[in-house]
Amino acid sequence: MSAAVRAGWRIGAAAALRGRAGRPLCQAAGEGSGAQGGGGSGSREAVERLVREHPVVVFMKGSPAQPLCGFSNAVVQILRLHGVEDYRAHDVLQDPDLRQGIKDYSNWPTIPQVYLNGEFVGGCDILLQMHQNGDLVEELKKLGIRSALLDAEKDQEKK
């Protein structure tokens, strides 16, 4: 990875934390409504279904189009920088049972929470660190998702 791209990632990450990067994302139909079915939305079974429903799942405050806290916004912006548009987002503010259930499930006390391929990655700080050190590119690659930052690196090399 070139030094120029690394510097761009750092600048992009700083902009993400300020909420100035990327374009609006839309949630897919039914997102943010919590789990449905037996056991309640905060039950271990319901949360397990949600984290496994899609390769990239985010539990956040608000929606990707309108994050309601700075940390949730930063996660959305980091995903945008990588060109990840197809993910499931669940607004924990809409469902107190889900909000507590996801904390219990992960044994992690804060929101947002990011899951890749059903595995808990962490919150905003972990995703930001992965973004900055290039690990997020590799983790997305394992999911069959090509980071948009790789294309940006190719474009930079052509100049």
C-alpha positions in Angstrom: 0.0 0.0 0.0 1.4 3.4 -0.9 2.2 6.1 1.6 -0.1 8.4 -0.3 -3.1 6.1 0.1 -2.3 5.5 3.8 -2.3 9.3 4.3 -5.6 9.5 2.4 -7.0 6.9 4.6 -6.0 8.9 7.7 -7.5 12.0 6.2 -10.7 10.1 5.2 -11.0 8.6 8.7 -10.7 12.1 10.3 -13.4 13.3 8.0 -15.5 10.3 8.8 -15.3 11.1 12.5 -16.4 14.7 11.7 -19.2 13.3 9.4 -18.1 15.0 6.2 -17.3 12.0 4.0 -19.4 10.0 1.7 -22.9 10.2 0.3 -26.2 9.1 1.9 -26.9 5.4 2.1 -30.4 3.9 2.2 -31.4 1.2 4.6 -32.9 -1.9 3.0 -36.6 -2.6 3.6 -37.2 -3.8 7.1 -33.9 -2.7 8.6 -33.8 -1.0 12.0 -37.0 -2.7 13.1 -35.3 -5.3 15.2 -35.8 -9.0 15.1 -39.1 -10.6 14.4 -40.4 -14.0 15.5 -40.3 -15.9 18.8 -38.1 -15.2 21.7 -38.4 -11.4 21.6 -36.1 -9.0 19.7 -33.5 -9.1 22.5 -33.3 -12.8 22.9 -30.0 -14.6 22.1 -31.7 -16.5 19.3 -33.2 -13.3 17.7 -29.8 -11.5 17.9 -28.1 -14.6 16.5 -30.4 -14.5 13.5 -29.7 -10.8 12.9 -25.9 -11.0 13.1 -26.0 -13.9 10.6 -28.6 -12.4 8.2 -26.0 -10.7 6.0 -22.2 -10.6 5.6 -22.0 -7.1 7.1 -24.3 -6.1 10.0 -24.2 -2.9 12.1 -26.1 -2.2 15.3 -26.2 1.5 15.6 -28.1 4.5 16.9 -30.1 5.8 14.0 -29.9 4.7 10.4 -27.1 5.0 7.8 -29.0 7.9 6.2 -29.3 9.6 9.6 -26.9 8.4 12.3 -27.9 9.7 15.7 -24.5 9.6 17.4 -21.0 10.5 16.3 -19.7 6.9 16.8 -22.5 5.4 14.6 -21.8 8.1 12.0 -18.1 7.3 12.0 -18.8 3.6 11.3 -21.2 4.5 8.5 -18.6 6.9 7.0 -15.8 4.3 7.2 -18.0 1.8 5.4 -18.7 4.4 2.8 -15.0 5.1 2.3 -14.6 1.5 1.5 -17.6 1.5 -0.9 -19.6 -0.9 1.4 -23.2 0.0 0.6 -24.8 -3.4 0.9 -25.1 -4.1 4.7 -27.8 -4.5 7.3 -28.2 -1.7 9.9 -30.4 -2.0 13.0 -31.4 1.0 15.0 -31.2 0.0 18.6 -32.9 3.2 19.7 -36.1 1.8 18.1 -36.0 -1.3 20.3 -34.7 -1.3 23.9 -34.8 -5.1 24.1 -32.5 -5.3 21.0 -30.3 -2.6 22.4 -29.7 -4.6 25.6 -29.8 -8.0 23.8 -26.9 -7.1 21.4 -24.8 -5.9 24.4 -25.4 -9.2 26.2 -24.8 -11.2 23.0 -21.4 -9.7 22.3 -20.5 -9.0 25.9 -19.6 -5.5 24.7 -21.1 -2.5 26.5 -21.4 0.1 23.7 -23.1 0.8 20.5 -22.3 0.8 17.5 -21.3 -2.8 17.0 -20.1 -4.3 13.7 -20.3 -7.9 12.6 -18.6 -9.4 9.6 -19.8 -12.8 8.5 -21.6 -13.3 11.8 -18.5 -12.6 13.9 -18.3 -9.6 16.2 -15.6 -7.2 15.1 -16.0 -4.4 17.6 -17.2 -0.8 17.8 -16.2 2.4 16.2 -12.7 2.5 17.7 -11.8 -1.0 16.4 -13.3 -0.4 12.9 -11.3 2.9 12.7 -8.1 1.1 13.7 -8.8 -1.6 11.1 -9.4 1.1 8.5 -6.2 2.9 9.4 -3.9 -0.1 9.4 -5.4 -1.8 6.3 -7.0 -4.8 8.1 -10.5 -3.7 7.0 -9.5 -4.1 3.3 -8.4 -7.7 4.1 -11.5 -8.6 6.1 -13.8 -7.2 3.4 -11.8 -9.2 0.8 -12.6 -12.4 2.8 -16.3 -11.5 2.4 -15.9 -11.1 -1.4 -16.1 -7.3 -1.0 -13.5 -5.2 -2.9 -12.7 -2.0 -1.0 -13.1 1.1 -3.0 -9.8 2.3 -1.5 -8.0 -0.3 -3.6 -9.4 1.4 -6.7 -8.4 4.8 -5.4 -4.8 3.4 -4.9 -4.8 2.2 -8.6 -6.0 5.7 -9.7 -3.2 7.3 -7.6 -0.6 5.1 -9.2 -1.7 6.1 -12.7 -1.0 9.8 -12.0 
